[in-house]
Amino acid sequence: MNDQAKELLELTKASDEKDLPDLEKEYDKLYTAWLELEKSLYLSGKYDAGNTYLSITSGAGGTEAQDWAAMLMRMYLRYAERKGWKTEMIDKADGSEAGIKSATIHVSGDFAYGYLKNERGTHRLVRLSPFNAKSLRQTSFALVEVLPDMAEHHHEIVLKPEDLRVDTFRSGGAGGQHVNKTDSAVRITHLPTGIAVVCQNERSQLQNRERAMALLKGKLHQKELEEQKKEKDSLKGATKSADFGSQIRSYVLHPYQMVKDLRTHVETSDTTGVLDGDLDAFVEAELKRSSKEL
């Protein structure tokens, strides 16, 4: 590509004005190719090219927070749709009045984990409450967790049977008569860490168990990364929290319209577009920023 750029520069110097339209087309092609190459540099992590699990959990605040979690769930589903990825709901707990308490989605597609991995953290919403008569301004929080799909890397994390507690129960979600009449849902708890995962989307208990195991391995892998980051930050004397639960982005719908990423300072007033899945500016800016920290 470097040779192509030099050649284009020489052609520009030697060209007449009538040649400029063709040269501009060549420049556009070269620039597009460079952007794709640059992007690949930021997506070179071990699991970046693979699939991912994305979990959303509402914070404290009852119905307000649960509604915000549902808004985030829709945002990421729309983002995945824009990327041409396939999504599958693994587990979802509906809110008592509106929204969701939590949801876990499997996202499959090229570089799904690479693009979504930096979305982990706390997302903050400020708006006029649609759930009280006085329409007071309300701040809500939801936690996003992103894990690599370890199904293709199952040999890297070995789990001892004695460290696992497997519980089966009847699915509480949609899925037809078979799902609702059999104990096909599976919860696996990793006893040494207390980490628990649930899968109730598949028709058979065996399928749910396999999917839950892959999810558990992803969580254990993420826990290891967090511990490594904390150790690295402590050695560097860092004062910034290494907790992935720290706030990463603020979405303000009142008294003004603004979505701002607190890490990159990228912001936009197009809140409707962002909540409809237009996340590229935020995702790509954080990919570039975080790559400089490695």
C-alpha positions in Angstrom: 0.0 0.0 0.0 2.9 2.3 0.7 4.1 1.8 -2.9 0.6 2.5 -4.2 0.5 5.8 -2.3 3.9 6.9 -3.7 2.8 6.0 -7.2 -0.4 8.0 -6.8 1.6 11.0 -5.5 3.9 10.9 -8.6 0.9 10.6 -10.9 -0.7 13.6 -9.2 2.4 15.7 -9.8 2.6 14.8 -13.4 -1.1 15.0 -14.2 -3.2 17.6 -16.0 -6.3 19.0 -14.4 -8.4 16.7 -16.6 -6.9 13.7 -14.9 -8.0 14.8 -11.4 -11.4 12.9 -11.3 -9.7 9.6 -12.0 -7.0 10.4 -9.5 -9.6 11.2 -6.9 -11.2 7.8 -7.5 -7.9 6.1 -7.0 -7.3 8.1 -3.8 -10.8 7.1 -2.4 -10.0 3.4 -3.1 -6.6 3.7 -1.4 -8.1 5.5 1.6 -10.8 3.0 2.0 -8.3 0.1 1.9 -6.2 1.9 4.5 -9.1 2.3 6.9 -9.8 -1.4 6.7 -6.2 -2.2 7.3 -6.0 0.2 10.2 -9.1 -1.4 11.7 -7.6 -4.8 11.5 -4.6 -3.6 13.6 -7.0 -2.8 16.4 -8.8 -6.2 16.1 -5.8 -8.5 16.5 -6.5 -9.9 20.0 -6.6 -13.6 20.5 -10.4 -13.9 20.6 -11.3 -10.7 18.6 -12.3 -12.5 15.4 -14.8 -14.8 17.2 -18.3 -14.8 18.6 -19.3 -13.3 21.9 -21.8 -13.3 24.8 -23.2 -9.9 25.8 -25.0 -9.6 29.1 -27.0 -6.6 30.4 -28.0 -6.2 34.0 -30.2 -3.4 35.4 -28.8 -1.4 38.3 -30.5 -0.2 41.4 -33.7 1.8 40.7 -36.4 -0.7 40.0 -38.6 -0.1 37.0 -36.5 2.8 35.8 -33.3 0.8 35.6 -35.1 -2.2 34.2 -36.5 -0.1 31.4 -33.0 1.3 30.7 -31.6 -2.2 30.5 -34.2 -3.1 27.9 -33.3 0.1 25.9 -29.7 -1.0 25.9 -30.6 -4.5 24.9 -32.5 -3.2 21.9 -29.5 -0.9 21.1 -27.1 -3.8 20.9 -29.5 -5.9 18.9 -29.8 -3.1 16.4 -26.1 -2.7 16.3 -25.6 -6.4 15.6 -28.2 -6.2 12.9 -26.3 -3.3 11.2 -23.2 -5.4 11.3 -24.9 -8.4 9.8 -24.4 -10.5 12.9 -26.7 -13.2 14.1 -28.1 -12.9 17.7 -29.7 -15.5 20.0 -31.2 -14.8 23.4 -29.7 -17.2 25.9 -31.4 -16.1 29.0 -33.7 -13.2 29.9 -35.4 -12.1 33.1 -38.2 -9.6 32.6 -38.8 -6.7 34.9 -41.8 -6.7 37.3 -43.5 -3.9 35.5 -41.4 -3.0 32.4 -38.1 -3.7 30.9 -35.7 -6.5 31.9 -33.8 -7.4 35.1 -31.1 -9.1 33.0 -30.5 -10.6 29.6 -27.7 -12.6 27.9 -27.3 -12.6 24.2 -25.1 -14.8 22.0 -23.7 -12.7 19.1 -22.1 -14.6 16.2 -20.4 -12.9 13.3 -17.0 -11.7 12.1 -15.1 -9.9 14.8 -18.2 -9.8 17.1 -16.1 -10.0 20.2 -13.5 -7.6 18.9 -16.0 -4.9 18.3 -18.0 -5.3 21.4 -15.4 -6.1 24.0 -14.9 -2.5 25.1 -18.6 -2.0 25.6 -18.3 -3.6 29.0 -19.0 -1.3 31.9 -21.7 0.8 33.4 -24.0 2.8 31.1 -25.8 5.8 32.6 -29.1 7.3 31.5 -30.5 10.7 32.4 -34.1 11.5 31.3 -37.5 12.6 32.5 -39.1 9.6 34.1 -42.0 8.0 32.1 -42.9 6.1 35.2 -44.1 8.8 37.6 -46.8 11.4 37.3 -44.5 14.3 38.0 -42.1 13.4 35.2 -39.1 14.1 37.4 -35.6 13.8 36.1 -34.2 10.3 36.8 -30.7 8.8 36.6 -30.5 5.1 35.8 -27.7 2.6 35.5 -27.2 -0.7 33.8 -24.1 -3.0 33.6 -22.9 -4.5 30.3 -20.7 -7.5 30.3 -19.0 -8.9 27.2 -17.3 -12.3 27.1 -15.6 -14.2 24.3 -17.3 -17.4 23.2 -14.9 -20.1 24.4 -16.6 -22.9 22.6 -13.8 -23.0 20.0 -11.2 -22.6 22.8 -12.7 -25.1 25.3 -9.3 -26.9 25.8 -7.8 -23.7 27.2 -9.8 -23.7 30.4 -10.2 -27.1 32.2 -12.9 -27.3 34.8 -12.9 -30.0 37.5 -16.2 -31.8 37.9 -16.0 -31.4 41.7 -15.8 -27.6 41.3 -19.1 -27.5 39.6 -22.7 -27.6 40.8 -25.2 -28.2 38.1 -28.9 -27.4 38.7 -31.7 -28.1 36.2 -35.1 -26.4 36.3 -38.1 -25.7 34.1 -37.7 -22.8 31.7 -39.7 -19.7 32.5 -39.5 -18.2 29.1 -41.1 -18.7 25.7 -40.2 -21.8 23.7 -43.2 -23.9 23.3 -44.7 -26.9 25.2 -41.5 -28.9 25.2 -39.4 -26.3 26.9 -42.0 -25.3 29.4 -42.9 -28.9 30.5 -39.4 -30.3 31.0 -36.5 -29.4 33.3 -34.3 -28.4 30.3 -32.9 -25.1 31.7 -29.5 -25.4 33.3 -27.6 -23.4 35.9 -23.9 -24.1 36.5 -22.1 -22.7 39.5 -18.3 -22.6 39.8 -17.9 -23.3 43.5 -14.4 -21.8 44.0 -15.4 -18.4 42.6 -19.1 -18.4 43.1 -19.7 -17.5 39.4 -23.0 -18.9 38.1 -24.4 -19.0 34.6 -27.8 -19.9 33.3 -29.0 -21.1 29.9 -32.6 -22.0 29.1 -33.0 -21.2 25.4 -32.2 -24.6 23.9 -34.7 -27.4 23.6 -32.6 -30.0 25.4 -30.9 -30.1 28.7 -27.7 -31.3 27.0 -27.6 -28.3 24.6 -28.3 -25.9 27.5 -25.5 -27.5 29.5 -23.0 -27.2 26.6 -23.9 -23.5 26.1 -23.7 -22.8 29.8 -20.3 -24.4 30.0 -19.0 -22.2 27.2 -20.5 -19.1 29.0 -18.9 -20.1 32.3 -15.5 -20.5 30.7 -15.9 -17.0 29.2 -16.6 -15.6 32.6 -13.6 -17.3 34.1 -11.4 -16.0 31.3 -12.7 -12.5 31.9 -12.1 -12.8 35.7 -8.5 -13.8 34.9 -8.1 -10.7 32.7 -9.5 -8.4 35.3 -7.0 -9.8 37.9 -4.1 -9.4 35.5 -5.2 -5.8 34.8 -5.5 -5.0 38.5 -2.0 -6.3 39.2 -0.6 -4.4 36.2 -2.3 -1.2 37.4 -1.0 -1.6 40.9 2.5 -2.1 39.7 2.2 1.1 37.6 0.7 3.0 40.6 -2.5 3.6 38.7 -5.2 5.4 40.5 -7.9 4.7 38.0 -10.3 1.9 38.9 -9.6 -1.4 37.0 -13.1 -2.5 37.7 -15.0 -3.2 34.4 -18.1 -2.1 36.2 -16.9 1.6 36.2 -19.0 4.0 34.2 -18.0 4.3 30.5 -20.7 6.2 28.8 -23.5 8.7 29.6 -26.7 9.1 27.7 -28.6 12.3 28.5 -32.1 12.8 27.1 -33.0 15.8 29.3 -32.4 18.7 29.7 -30.4 18.4 26.5 -29.6 15.6 24.1 -26.1 14.1 24.3 -24.3 10.8 24.4 -20.7 11.0 25.6 -18.1 8.4 26.1 -16.1 9.1 29.2 -13.0 7.3 28.0 -12.5 8.8 24.5 -14.7 12.0 25.0 -16.5 11.2 21.7 -19.9 12.7 21.9 -23.0 13.2 19.7 -26.4 14.9 20.1 -28.0 12.2 17.9 -29.3 10.2 20.8 -32.0 8.6 18.7 -29.4 7.3 16.3 -27.2 5.9 19.0 -30.1 4.1 20.8 -31.0 2.7 17.4 -27.6 1.0 17.2 -25.4 3.7 15.5 -22.4 2.9 17.7 -19.5 2.9 15.2 -18.0 6.2 16.2 -17.9 5.2 19.9 -16.7 1.6 19.3 -13.9 2.5 16.8 -12.6 5.4 19.0 -12.3 3.2 22.0 -10.6 0.5 19.9 -7.9 3.0 18.9 -7.6 4.4 22.4 -7.3 1.1 24.2 -4.8 -0.3 21.7 -2.4 2.5 22.8 -2.5 1.2 26.4 -1.3 -2.3 25.5 
